[in-house]
Amino acid sequence: MFEISFFAQLDWEQIREVLTSLNIGFVKSLEIFFLTLLGSLPLGLVIAFGSMSSVGIIRWFNKLLVWVIRGTPLMLQLIIIYYGPGIILGNNWWGSGSTGRFIAAMIAFILNYACYFSEIYRGGIEGIPKGQYEAGEVLGMTKSQIFFKVVLLQVIKRIIPPIGNEVITLVKDTSLVRVIAVYELMWDGQNYIKSEGIIWPMLFTGVYYLLFSGLLTIFLGWLEKKMDYFKV
């Protein structure tokens, strides 16, 4: 057994080694982050429309899906999606390689965040006064024209703050993929505790998360100000 130390045998060579490893892990975390947004933002809108559908079976299926996903931990969803096919069906769809684990993680993340985004979308859409829809119809606009030219900008203005909160949460949630052995930033930091007994690389991971979250906060604040011209 070795003792865990903050600065055991610390030197510049070790610092370079640790930072190189953490940079590789951070790139993987960024990949998870951006792919999740790329998939979940449009999927969330589809689920939102399904939850507002006039067709009962579609509406209730979407509401059930959102309830299950929002009511269970993301970590549990990762485990079920990755290990479930092998346990239930006796066939591991994803394989044992890193590519299969990464695909399973992305499916879990995209589905999870799409359900959260869908409720934000739905609240934004339903918050638009019905009079604006009626005014568009009086002007001879189609439903799609009313949505994209009248409603959409107002919805975007309303949902930027709650969407921003979910985006910041996603930055930290990327660390959960290590539960199915996807090697990201937190995994790399934690690995130094196990292999060399030093804890400072783990603390450095917090700097990465803080800096990236700070940049996102600045960007989201800028985006919100850009929408100030559109009063709702």
PAZAPA-4460 file (N, C-alpha, C; in steps of 0.05 Angstrom, whole numbers, plus 32768, in hexadecimal, padded with zeros to 4 digits):
% residues 232
    n_x    n_y    n_z   ca_x   ca_y   ca_z    c_x    c_y    c_z   seq   type   mol
   8011   7FE8   8000   8000   8000   8000   8011   8019   8000     1      M     A
   8009   802D   7FF0   8018   8046   7FF0   8006   805C   7FFB     2      F     A
   8013   8071   8006   8004   8087   8011   7FFC   809A   7FFB     3      E     A
   7FE4   80A4   7FFD   7FDA   80B8   7FEA   7FE5   80D4   7FF3     4      I     A
   7FF2   80E1   7FE0   7FFF   80FB   7FE6   7FF7   810F   7FD2     5      S     A
   7FF6   8128   7FDA   7FF0   813E   7FC8   8007   8143   7FB4     6      F     A
   801F   8141   7FBE   8036   8148   7FAD   804D   8134   7FAF     7      F     A
   8046   811B   7FAF   805B   8106   7FB2   806E   8107   7F9A     8      A     A
   8088   810C   7F9F   809C   810C   7F8A   8095   811D   7F72     9      Q     A
   808B   8135   7F78   8082   8147   7F62   8099   8153   7F54    10      L     A
   8099   8152   7F39   80AE   815F   7F29   80A1   8167   7F0E    11      D     A
   80B0   8177   7EFF   80A5   8182   7EE6   809E   816C   7ED2    12      W     A
   80AE   8157   7ED1   80A9   8141   7EBF   808E   8134   7EC5    13      E     A
   8089   8131   7EDF   8070   8125   7EE8   8059   8137   7EE1    14      Q     A
   805D   8152   7EE5   8048   8165   7EDF   8040   8164   7EC1    15      I     A
   8055   8162   7EB0   8050   8160   7E93   8041   8147   7E8C    16      R     A
   8049   8131   7E99   803C   8118   7E94   801E   8118   7E9C    17      E     A
   8019   8124   7EB4   7FFE   8125   7EBE   7FED   8137   7EAC    18      V     A
   7FF7   814F   7EA5   7FE8   8161   7E95   7FE2   8156   7E79    19      L     A
   7FF5   8147   7E6E   7FF0   813A   7E54   7FD9   8126   7E56    20      T     A
   7FDA   8116   7E6B   7FC5   8102   7E70   7FAA   8110   7E74    21      S     A
   7FA9   8125   7E85   7F90   8133   7E8A   7F86   8141   7E71    22      L     A
   7F98   814B   7E60   7F8F   8158   7E47   7F81   8144   7E35    23      N     A
   7F8C   812B   7E34   7F7F   8116   7E23   7F64   8110   7E2F    24      I     A
   7F62   810D   7E49   7F48   8108   7E56   7F34   811E   7E51    25      G     A
   7F3E   8137   7E52   7F2C   814E   7E4E   7F21   814F   7E32    26      F     A
   7F32   8148   7E1F   7F28   8147   7E03   7F11   8133   7E00    27      V     A
   7F14   811C   7E0E   7EFE   8108   7E0D   7EE5   8113   7E1B    28      K     A
   7EE9   8122   7E31   7ED2   812E   7E3E   7EC4   8143   7E2C    29      S     A
   7ED4   8152   7E1E   7EC9   8166   7E0B   7EBA   8158   7DF4    30      L     A
   7EC4   8141   7DEB   7EB7   8132   7DD6   7E9B   8129   7DE0    31      E     A
   7E9A   811E   7DF9   7E80   8116   7E04   7E6E   812E   7E06    32      I     A
   7E78   8144   7E10   7E68   815C   7E14   7E5B   8166   7DFA    33      F     A
   7E6B   816A   7DE5   7E61   8175   7DCC   7E4F   8162   7DBD    34      F     A
   7E56   8148   7DBD   7E45   8134   7DB0   7E2A   8132   7DBE    35      L     A
   7E2A   8134   7DD8   7E11   8133   7DE7   7DFF   814A   7DDF    36      T     A
   7E0A   8162   7DDE   7DFA   8179   7DD6   7DF1   8177   7DB9    37      L     A
   7E02   816D   7DA8   7DFB   816A   7D8C   7DE4   8158   7D88    38      L     A
   7DE2   8143   7D98   7DCD   812F   7D96   7DB4   8136   7DA6    39      G     A
   7DB8   8141   7DBE   7DA2   8144   7DD1   7D91   815D   7DCC    40      S     A
   7D9D   8173   7DC1   7D8E   818B   7DBC   7D78   8187   7DA8    41      L     A
   7D7E   817B   7D90   7D68   8176   7D7D   7D55   8160   7D86    42      P     A
   7D60   814B   7D93   7D4F   8135   7D9C   7D3C   813F   7DB2    43      L     A
   7D45   8151   7DC2   7D34   815C   7DD7   7D1C   816A   7DCB    44      G     A
   7D20   8178   7DB5   7D0A   8186   7DA8   7CF6   8172   7D9D    45      L     A
   7D00   815C   7D92   7CEE   8147   7D87   7CDE   813C   7D9E    46      V     A
   7CEA   8136   7DB5   7CDC   812B   7DCC   7CC8   813F   7DD7    47      I     A
   7CCF   8158   7DD6   7CBD   816D   7DE0   7CA4   816E   7DCF    48      A     A
   7CA7   816C   7DB4   7C90   816C   7DA2   7C7F   8153   7DA7    49      F     A
   7C8D   813C   7DAD   7C7E   8124   7DB3   7C6E   8126   7DCC    50      G     A
   7C79   8134   7DE1   7C6B   8138   7DFA   7C53   814A   7DF7    51      S     A
   7C53   815B   7DE2   7C3C   816D   7DDE   7C2A   8163   7DC7    52      M     A
   7C2F   814B   7DBD   7C20   8140   7DA7   7C03   813C   7DAE    53      S     A
   7BF1   8140   7D9A   7BD5   813B   7D9E   7BCE   811D   7D9D    54      S     A
   7BE2   810D   7D94   7BDE   80F0   7D93   7BE6   80E4   7DAE    55      V     A
   7BD2   80D9   7DBB   7BD5   80D0   7DD7   7BEC   80BD   7DDC    56      G     A
   7BEF   80A8   7DCB   7C04   8094   7DCF   7C20   80A0   7DCD    57      I     A
   7C23   80B3   7DBA   7C3D   80C0   7DB7   7C43   80D2   7DCF    58      I     A
   7C2E   80E1   7DD7   7C32   80F3   7DEE   7C39   80E4   7E07    59      R     A
   7C2B   80CF   7E0D   7C30   80C1   7E26   7C4A   80B1   7E25    60      W     A
   7C52   80A7   7E0D   7C6B   8099   7E0B   7C82   80AC   7E11    61      F     A
   7C81   80C4   7E06   7C96   80D8   7E0B   7C96   80E1   7E28    62      N     A
   7C7F   80E5   7E33   7C7E   80ED   7E50   7C89   80D7   7E62    63      K     A
   7C83   80BD   7E5B   7C8E   80A7   7E6A   7CAC   80A6   7E68    64      L     A
   7CB6   80A9   7E4F   7CD3   80A9   7E4B   7CE1   80BF   7E5B    65      L     A
   7CD6   80D7   7E5A   7CE2   80EE   7E69   7CE1   80E8   7E87    66      V     A
   7CCB   80DD   7E91   7CC8   80D7   7EAD   7CDD   80C3   7EB6    67      W     A
   7CE1   80AE   7EA7   7CF5   8099   7EAE   7D11   80A4   7EAE    68      V     A
   7D18   80B2   7E98   7D33   80BD   7E96   7D39   80D2   7EAB    69      I     A
   7D27   80E4   7EB0   7D2C   80F9   7EC4   7D2A   80EE   7EE0    70      R     A
   7D1D   80D7   7EE4   7D19   80CC   7EFF   7D2E   80B8   7F07    71      G     A
   7D41   80B2   7EF6   7D57   809F   7EFD   7D72   80AC   7EF8    72      T     A
   7D86   80A4   7F07   7DA1   80B0   7F04   7DAE   80AA   7EE9    73      P     A
   7DBC   80BD   7EDF   7DCB   80B9   7EC6   7DDF   80A2   7EC8    74      L     A
   7DEB   809F   7EDF   7DFE   8089   7EE3   7DF1   806E   7EDF    75      M     A
   7DD8   806C   7EEA   7DC9   8053   7EE7   7DC2   804E   7ECA    76      L     A
   7DBB   8063   7EBC   7DB4   8061   7E9F   7DCD   8058   7E8F    77      Q     A
   7DE4   8062   7E96   7DFD   8059   7E88   7E02   803B   7E8C    78      L     A
   7DFE   8032   7EA5   7E02   8016   7EAB   7DEE   8004   7E9C    79      I     A
   7DD5   800C   7E9C   7DC0   7FFC   7E90   7DC4   7FFB   7E71    80      I     A
   7DCA   8012   7E65   7DCD   8013   7E48   7DE5   8003   7E3F    81      I     A
   7DFB   8004   7E4F   7E13   7FF6   7E46   7E11   7FD8   7E4D    82      Y     A
   7E09   7FD1   7E65   7E0A   7FB5   7E6E   7DEF   7FA7   7E69    83      Y     A
   7DD9   7FB6   7E66   7DBF   7FAA   7E63   7DBC   7F96   7E4D    84      G     A
   7DC4   7F9D   7E34   7DC0   7F89   7E1E   7DCE   7F6E   7E24    85      P     A
   7DE6   7F70   7E30   7DF4   7F57   7E36   7DE7   7F47   7E4C    86      G     A
   7DDC   7F54   7E60   7DD0   7F46   7E76   7DB4   7F3C   7E6F    87      I     A
   7DA4   7F4D   7E61   7D88   7F45   7E5B   7D86   7F33   7E43    88      I     A
   7D95   7F3B   7E2D   7D92   7F2C   7E14   7DA9   7F18   7E0F    89      L     A
   7DBD   7F19   7E21   7DD4   7F07   7E1D   7DE6   7F0F   7E06    90      G     A
   7DE3   7F28   7DFC   7DF2   7F31   7DE5   7DFB   7F4E   7DEA    91      N     A
   7E15   7F52   7DEF   7E1F   7F6D   7DF3   7E22   7F7B   7DD9    92      N     A
   7E0F   7F8C   7DD2   7E0F   7F9B   7DB9   7E28   7FAB   7DB5    93      W     A
   7E32   7FB6   7DCB   7E47   7FCA   7DC9   7E63   7FBF   7DC7    94      W     A
   7E66   7FA5   7DCE   7E81   7F9A   7DCE   7E91   7FA2   7DE7    95      G     A
   7EA9   7F99   7DE9   7EB9   7F9F   7E01   7ECD   7FB5   7DFD    96      S     A
   7ECF   7FBF   7DE5   7EE3   7FD4   7DDF   7EDA   7FEF   7DE7    97      G     A
   7EED   8002   7DE5   7EE8   801E   7DED   7ED3   802B   7DDB    98      S     A
   7ED2   8024   7DC2   7EBF   8030   7DAF   7EA2   8029   7DB8    99      T     A
   7E9D   8010   7DBF   7E83   8008   7DC8   7E7A   8015   7DE1   100      G     A
   7E8D   8018   7DF4   7E87   8026   7E0D   7E80   8043   7E08   101      R     A
   7E8F   804F   7DF6   7E8A   806C   7DF0   7E6F   806F   7DE3   102      F     A
   7E68   805E   7DD0   7E4E   8060   7DC2   7E37   805D   7DD7   103      I     A
   7E39   8049   7DE9   7E25   8045   7DFD   7E23   805E   7E0F   104      A     A
   7E39   806A   7E16   7E39   8082   7E27   7E2B   8099   7E19   105      A     A
   7E30   809C   7DFF   7E24   80B2   7DF0   7E06   80AE   7DEE   106      M     A
   7DFD   8096   7DEA   7DE0   8091   7DE8   7DD3   8098   7E03   107      I     A
   7DDF   8090   7E19   7DD4   8097   7E33   7DD4   80B5   7E38   108      A     A
   7DE9   80C2   7E32   7DEB   80DF   7E36   7DD7   80EE   7E25   109      F     A
   7DD6   80E8   7E0B   7DC4   80F6   7DF9   7DA7   80F2   7E01   110      I     A
   7DA0   80D9   7E07   7D84   80D4   7E10   7D7D   80E3   7E2A   111      L     A
   7D8F   80E2   7E3D   7D8B   80EF   7E56   7D87   810D   7E53   112      N     A
   7D99   811A   7E46   7D97   8137   7E43   7D81   8140   7E30   113      Y     A
   7D7B   812F   7E1C   7D64   8135   7E0B   7D4A   8137   7E1A   114      A     A
   7D47   8125   7E2E   7D2E   8126   7E3E   7D2D   813F   7E4F   115      C     A
   7D44   8147   7E5B   7D44   815F   7E6A   7D3F   8178   7E58   116      Y     A
   7D4C   8178   7E41   7D48   818F   7E2F   7D2B   8190   7E25   117      F     A
   7D1F   8178   7E21   7D03   8178   7E17   7CF0   8187   7E29   118      S     A
   7CF4   8184   7E43   7CE2   8192   7E56   7CE7   81B0   7E56   119      E     A
   7D00   81B8   7E51   7D06   81D4   7E4F   7CFA   81DF   7E35   120      I     A
   7CFD   81D1   7E1F   7CF0   81D9   7E06   7CD2   81DB   7E09   121      Y     A
   7CC6   81C7   7E15   7CA9   81C6   7E18   7C9F   81DE   7E29   122      R     A
   7CAD   81E4   7E3E   7CA5   81FA   7E4F   7CA7   8215   7E40   123      G     A
   7CBC   8217   7E2F   7CC0   822F   7E1F   7CAA   8233   7E0A   124      G     A
   7CA4   821D   7DFD   7C90   821E   7DE7   7C74   8223   7DF3   125      I     A
   7C6D   8215   7E08   7C52   8219   7E14   7C50   8234   7E22   126      E     A
   7C66   8241   7E27   7C65   825B   7E34   7C5F   8272   7E21   127      G     A
   7C5F   826D   7E07   7C59   8281   7DF4   7C3B   8286   7DF3   128      I     A
   7C31   829E   7DF6   7C14   82A3   7DF5   7C07   8299   7DDC   129      P     A
   7BEF   828D   7DDF   7BE1   8282   7DC7   7BD9   8298   7DB4   130      K     A
   7BD7   82B0   7DBE   7BCF   82C7   7DAC   7BE3   82CA   7D95   131      G     A
   7BFD   82C3   7D9A   7C11   82C7   7D85   7C0D   82B2   7D6F   132      Q     A
   7C04   829A   7D76   7BFE   8286   7D62   7BE6   8290   7D51   133      Y     A
   7BD2   829A   7D5F   7BB9   82A3   7D52   7BBF   82BB   7D3F   134      E     A
   7BD1   82CD   7D48   7BD8   82E4   7D38   7BE6   82DA   7D1E   135      A     A
   7BF7   82C6   7D21   7C05   82BB   7D09   7BF1   82AF   7CF6   136      G     A
   7BDD   82A1   7D00   7BC9   8294   7CEF   7BB9   82AA   7CE0   137      E     A
   7BB2   82BF   7CEE   7BA3   82D5   7CE2   7BB3   82E1   7CCA   138      V     A
   7BCE   82E2   7CCD   7BDF   82ED   7CB8   7BE4   82D9   7CA2   139      L     A
   7BD8   82C1   7CA4   7BDA   82AD   7C8F   7BF3   829C   7C90   140      G     A
   7C01   829C   7CA7   7C19   828C   7CAA   7C12   826E   7CB0   141      M     A
   7C23   825C   7CA7   7C1F   8240   7CAD   7C29   823B   7CC9   142      T     A
   7C23   8223   7CD4   7C2C   821C   7CEF   7C4A   821C   7CF1   143      K     A
   7C58   8212   7CDC   7C75   8211   7CDD   7C81   822D   7CDC   144      S     A
   7C74   823F   7CCC   7C7E   825B   7CCA   7C7A   8269   7CE5   145      Q     A
   7C63   8264   7CF2   7C5E   8270   7D0C   7C73   8267   7D20   146      I     A
   7C79   824D   7D20   7C8C   8242   7D33   7CA8   824E   7D2F   147      F     A
   7CB2   824D   7D16   7CCE   8255   7D11   7CD2   8273   7D10   148      F     A
   7CBD   8282   7D08   7CC0   829F   7D04   7CB6   82AF   7D1C   149      K     A
   7CA3   82A3   7D2B   7C97   82B2   7D41   7C9F   82A7   7D5D   150      V     A
   7C9C   828C   7D5F   7C9F   827F   7D79   7CBC   8279   7D80   151      V     A
   7CCB   826F   7D6D   7CE5   8264   7D73   7CF8   8277   7D81   152      L     A
   7CFA   8290   7D77   7D0D   82A3   7D84   7D05   82A9   7DA1   153      L     A
   7CEA   82AA   7DA6   7CE1   82AF   7DC1   7CE8   8297   7DD3   154      Q     A
   7CE5   827F   7DC8   7CEB   8267   7DD7   7D09   8266   7DDE   155      V     A
   7D1A   826D   7DCB   7D37   826D   7DD0   7D3E   8280   7DE6   156      I     A
   7D32   8298   7DE5   7D36   82AC   7DF9   7D2F   82A1   7E15   157      K     A
   7D19   8293   7E17   7D0F   8289   7E31   7D21   8272   7E3C   158      R     A
   7D2B   8261   7E2A   7D37   8248   7E33   7D56   824A   7E36   159      I     A
   7D62   8260   7E2E   7D7F   8262   7E31   7D89   825E   7E4E   160      I     A
   7D7D   826B   7E62   7D87   8266   7E7E   7D84   8249   7E87   161      P     A
   7D6C   823C   7E84   7D6B   8220   7E8D   7D7C   820D   7E7C   162      P     A
   7D7E   8212   7E62   7D8F   8202   7E51   7DAC   8205   7E5A   163      I     A
   7DB4   821E   7E61   7DCF   8223   7E6A   7DD5   8214   7E83   164      G     A
   7DC2   8212   7E96   7DC7   8202   7EAE   7DCC   81E5   7EA8   165      N     A
   7DBD   81DA   7E95   7DC1   81BE   7E8E   7DDC   81BA   7E80   166      E     A
   7DE4   81CD   7E70   7DFE   81CB   7E62   7E15   81CB   7E76   167      V     A
   7E13   81DC   7E8A   7E28   81DC   7E9F   7E28   81C2   7EAE   168      I     A
   7E11   81B8   7EB4   7E0F   819E   7EC1   7E1C   8188   7EB0   169      T     A
   7E18   8189   7E96   7E23   8175   7E84   7E41   8174   7E86   170      L     A
   7E4E   818B   7E89   7E6B   818D   7E8C   7E75   8179   7EA1   171      V     A
   7E67   817A   7EB8   7E6F   816A   7ECF   7E65   814D   7ECC   172      K     A
   7E4E   8149   7EBF   7E44   812E   7EBC   7E55   811D   7EA9   173      D     A
   7E65   8129   7E99   7E76   8119   7E87   7E88   8106   7E97   174      T     A
   7E8E   810D   7EB0   7E9F   80FC   7EC1   7E91   80E1   7EC8   175      S     A
   7E77   80DF   7EC4   7E69   80C6   7ECB   7E6F   80AF   7EB8   176      L     A
   7E7A   80B5   7EA0   7E7E   809F   7E8D   7E94   808C   7E97   177      V     A
   7EA3   8094   7EAB   7EB8   8081   7EB5   7EAB   8069   7EC2   178      R     A
   7E91   806A   7EC8   7E84   8053   7ED4   7E83   803B   7EC1   179      V     A
   7E85   8040   7EA6   7E86   802B   7E93   7EA2   802B   7E85   180      I     A
   7EB5   8036   7E93   7ED2   8035   7E8B   7ED7   8044   7E71   181      A     A
   7ECA   805C   7E6E   7ED1   806E   7E59   7EE5   8081   7E65   182      V     A
   7EFD   8083   7E59   7F13   8091   7E66   7F12   80AF   7E5F   183      Y     A
   7F08   80BF   7E72   7F05   80DC   7E6E   7F16   80EA   7E83   184      E     A
   7F12   8104   7E87   7F23   8114   7E98   7F24   8109   7EB5   185      L     A
   7F0D   8104   7EC1   7F0C   80FB   7EDD   7F19   80E0   7EE0   186      M     A
   7F16   80CF   7ECD   7F23   80B4   7ECE   7F41   80B8   7ED0   187      W     A
   7F4C   80C9   7EBE   7F69   80CD   7EBD   7F73   80D8   7ED8   188      D     A
   7F64   80EC   7EE3   7F6D   80F7   7EFD   7F6C   80E2   7F13   189      G     A
   7F57   80D2   7F14   7F54   80BE   7F29   7F68   80A8   7F26   190      Q     A
   7F71   80A3   7F0D   7F84   808D   7F09   7F9F   8092   7F17   191      N     A
   7FA6   80AB   7F1A   7FC0   80B1   7F28   7FBE   80AB   7F46   192      Y     A
   7FA6   80AD   7F51   7FA3   80A5   7F6D   7FA9   8087   7F70   193      I     A
   7F9E   8077   7F5E   7FA0   805A   7F5F   7FBC   8051   7F58   194      K     A
   7FC9   805D   7F44   7FE2   8053   7F3A   7FFA   805F   7F48   195      S     A
   7FFA   8079   7F50   8011   8085   7F5B   800C   8091   7F77   196      E     A
   7FF4   8091   7F80   7FEE   809B   7F9B   7FEF   80B9   7F9E   197      G     A
   7FEC   80C7   7F88   7FEC   80E5   7F89   7FD0   80EF   7F82   198      I     A
   7FC7   8103   7F91   7FAC   810D   7F8E   7FAA   8127   7F7F   199      I     A
   7FC0   8136   7F7C   7FBE   8150   7F6F   7FB4   814F   7F52   200      W     A
   7FBA   813A   7F42   7FAE   8139   7F27   7F90   8139   7F28   201      P     A
   7F84   812C   7F3D   7F67   812B   7F3F   7F5D   8147   7F45   202      M     A
   7F6B   8157   7F55   7F63   8172   7F5B   7F66   8183   7F42   203      L     A
   7F79   817E   7F31   7F7D   818D   7F19   7F65   818A   7F06   204      F     A
   7F57   8173   7F07   7F40   816F   7EF6   7F2B   8184   7EFC   205      T     A
   7F29   818D   7F15   7F16   81A2   7F1C   7F1C   81BC   7F0E   206      G     A
   7F36   81C1   7F09   7F3D   81DA   7EFA   7F32   81D8   7EDE   207      V     A
   7F35   81C1   7ED1   7F2A   81BE   7EB6   7F0C   81C3   7EB5   208      Y     A
   7EFE   81B6   7EC8   7EE1   81BA   7EC8   7ED9   81D7   7ECE   209      Y     A
   7EE7   81E4   7EE1   7EE1   81FF   7EE7   7EE6   8212   7ED0   210      L     A
   7EFD   820F   7EC2   7F03   8220   7EAC   7EEF   821D   7E95   211      L     A
   7EE9   8204   7E8F   7ED6   81FF   7E79   7EBA   8209   7E80   212      F     A
   7EB1   8204   7E99   7E97   820E   7EA1   7E97   822D   7EA1   213      S     A
   7EAD   8239   7EA9   7EAF   8257   7EA8   7EAC   8261   7E8C   214      G     A
   7EBA   8255   7E79   7EB7   825E   7E5D   7E9B   825B   7E53   215      L     A
   7E8E   8245   7E5A   7E72   8240   7E52   7E60   8255   7E5E   216      L     A
   7E65   825C   7E77   7E54   8270   7E85   7E56   828B   7E77   217      T     A
   7E6F   8292   7E6F   7E73   82AB   7E61   7E64   82AB   7E46   218      I     A
   7E67   8294   7E38   7E59   8292   7E1E   7E3B   8293   7E20   219      F     A
   7E30   8285   7E34   7E13   8285   7E38   7E09   82A0   7E40   220      L     A
   7E19   82AE   7E51   7E11   82CA   7E58   7E11   82DC   7E40   221      G     A
   7E25   82D9   7E2F   7E26   82E9   7E16   7E0E   82E3   7E04   222      W     A
   7E08   82C9   7E02   7DF1   82C1   7DF1   7DD7   82CC   7DFC   223      L     A
   7DD4   82CC   7E16   7DBB   82D6   7E22   7DB9   82F4   7E1D   224      E     A
   7DCF   8303   7E1E   7DCF   831F   7E18   7DC8   8325   7DFB   225      K     A
   7DD2   8313   7DE9   7DCC   8317   7DCD   7DAE   8314   7DC7   226      K     A
   7DA0   8306   7DD8   7D83   8302   7DD5   7D73   8317   7DE3   227      M     A
   7D80   832A   7DF0   7D72   833F   7E00   7D60   8350   7DEF   228      D     A
   7D68   8353   7DD5   7D58   8364   7DC4   7D3C   8359   7DC0   229      Y     A
   7D39   833E   7DC5   7D20   8331   7DC0   7D12   832E   7DDA   230      F     A
   7D01   8341   7DE1   7CF3   8341   7DFB   7CDB   832E   7DFB   231      K     A
   7CD9   831E   7E10   7CC2   830C   7E13   7CB4   8312   7E2D   232      V     A
***
